[in-house]
Amino acid sequence: MATYIFLDPNDIVQQQQAMAAVAAATMNNTTNTNNNFFTNNIPNSTALNKSSSSND
């Protein structure tokens, strides 16, 4: 699953939020390597619990 983040080079707050999101996802992946990120963080969502095996 590919994630695309488009940043405004002049928006420092946006860049900090993006880095925080990447850090949170990275920490989640290292501590829960066998679980899906969205399943761990949004347990009540049925749409996001479907895993994707695409290679984009």
C-alpha positions in Angstrom: 0.0 0.0 0.0 1.5 3.3 -1.0 0.9 6.5 0.9 1.3 9.8 -0.7 1.8 13.0 1.3 1.8 16.4 -0.4 3.5 19.1 1.6 3.6 22.9 1.3 7.3 23.7 1.6 6.4 26.9 3.5 4.1 25.3 6.0 6.2 24.3 9.0 3.3 23.0 11.0 2.1 20.8 8.2 5.6 19.3 7.9 5.8 18.7 11.7 2.4 16.9 11.6 3.5 14.8 8.7 6.7 13.8 10.5 4.7 12.9 13.6 2.4 10.7 11.6 5.3 8.9 10.0 6.9 8.4 13.4 3.7 7.1 14.8 3.3 4.6 11.9 6.9 3.5 12.2 6.7 2.9 15.9 3.5 1.0 15.4 5.1 -1.2 12.8 8.1 -2.0 14.9 6.1 -2.9 18.0 3.3 -4.7 16.2 4.9 -6.2 13.1 2.2 -8.8 12.5 -0.8 -6.4 12.8 -2.2 -3.9 10.3 -1.7 -0.3 11.2 -5.4 0.7 10.8 -6.6 -2.3 12.6 -4.6 -1.3 15.7 -5.5 2.3 15.6 -9.1 2.3 14.3 -10.6 -0.9 15.7 -14.2 0.0 15.0 -13.7 0.7 11.3 -14.8 -2.2 9.0 -13.7 -0.4 5.8 -10.1 0.1 6.9 -9.6 -3.4 8.3 -9.4 -5.0 4.9 -5.7 -5.6 4.2 -4.3 -4.8 0.8 -1.7 -6.9 -1.0 -1.1 -4.6 -3.9 2.5 -3.7 -4.7 2.1 0.0 -5.6 
